[in-house]
Amino acid sequence: MKLLIFGMGYSGKAIARAWPGDVVGTTRSAEKAEKLRDQSLEAVVFDGALSDELAEHLADATHIVLSASPSEMGDPVLNTIPNFLERAKALQWLGYLSTVGVYGDFDGAWISETTVPKPVSKRGKWRVEAEDGWQAVCSTKNIPFATFRLAGIYGPGRSTFDKLKAGKSRRIVKPGQVFNRIHVDDIAQIVVAAAKLMASGVFNGADDEPAPPQIVVEHAAKMLGIDPPVEEPFETADMTPMARSFYGDNKRCGNARLKKDLGITLRFPTYREGLDAIFKQTEE
């Protein structure tokens, strides 16, 4: 099995390290590609043009994961590589990393993989358009296509601990607001399991316990032995429009398909297990 990852970022690197066969990922510059190689990860530049080197990897890939974010211009891979499936001659399965933001706001109610997306943000709408675009492409060749709608991604080097230590953490309180999260290592095991099973359809990459954001900050601060940031009411907090927009989606994300169809047991079912593992890693 050979995996090609379009967009070797934080999640892409975790997936690459968990993959049991050959893997190569794309990045936007030669400098970033060199940094990935220094981490023992094979990388090739994809800056909007299909190079001969990337074309060769695309032709050989049996599995593809798409982790590149769309924009108002659409999906960056679909837009720049014409006749994608004709070039991906060995392709057996394709997975797309999306976001639970596509569901929109449910005022704290539970949603599932069968919930119809109703995005409220531009970014959410772009994601739905990208999901639909890739689904349409894969349907033409009967290629199994899986969409992974991911909750708030965290892990080593990208957690509440890092923000607390840098003095950038905030304890914004909006009554009734909850978020799901997903540890990057769980993303990796979910994607690899789905690829091996040639699974298709929607999977919510979310933990088992949606929680208010301020509770997570308080828990992490306690672990570090420091005082948490002062509480800030959401209504009066000074926030960027993008930061404030995240609080416009309030829902509890069910993840039944991970367990039923993939046989997944989350390594970090709540933020507590995830933060505990990160804390132990940083203390070693």
Buried (B, 14 or more C-beta within 10 A) or exposed (E): BBBBBBBBBBBBBBBBEBBEEBBBBBBBEEEBBEEBEEEEBBBBBBEEEBEEEBBEBBBBBBBBBBBBBBEEEBBBBBBBBEEBBEBBEEBBBBBBBBBBBBBBBBEEEEBBBEBEBEBBBEBBBBBBBBBEBBBEBBEEEEBBBBBBBBBBBBBBEEBBBBBBBEEEBBBBBBEEBBBBBBBBBBBBBBBBBBBBBEBBBBBBBBBBBBBBBBEBBBBBBEBBEEEBBEEBEBEEBEBEEEEBBBBEBBBBBBBEBBEEBBEBEBEBBBBBBBBBBBBEEBEE
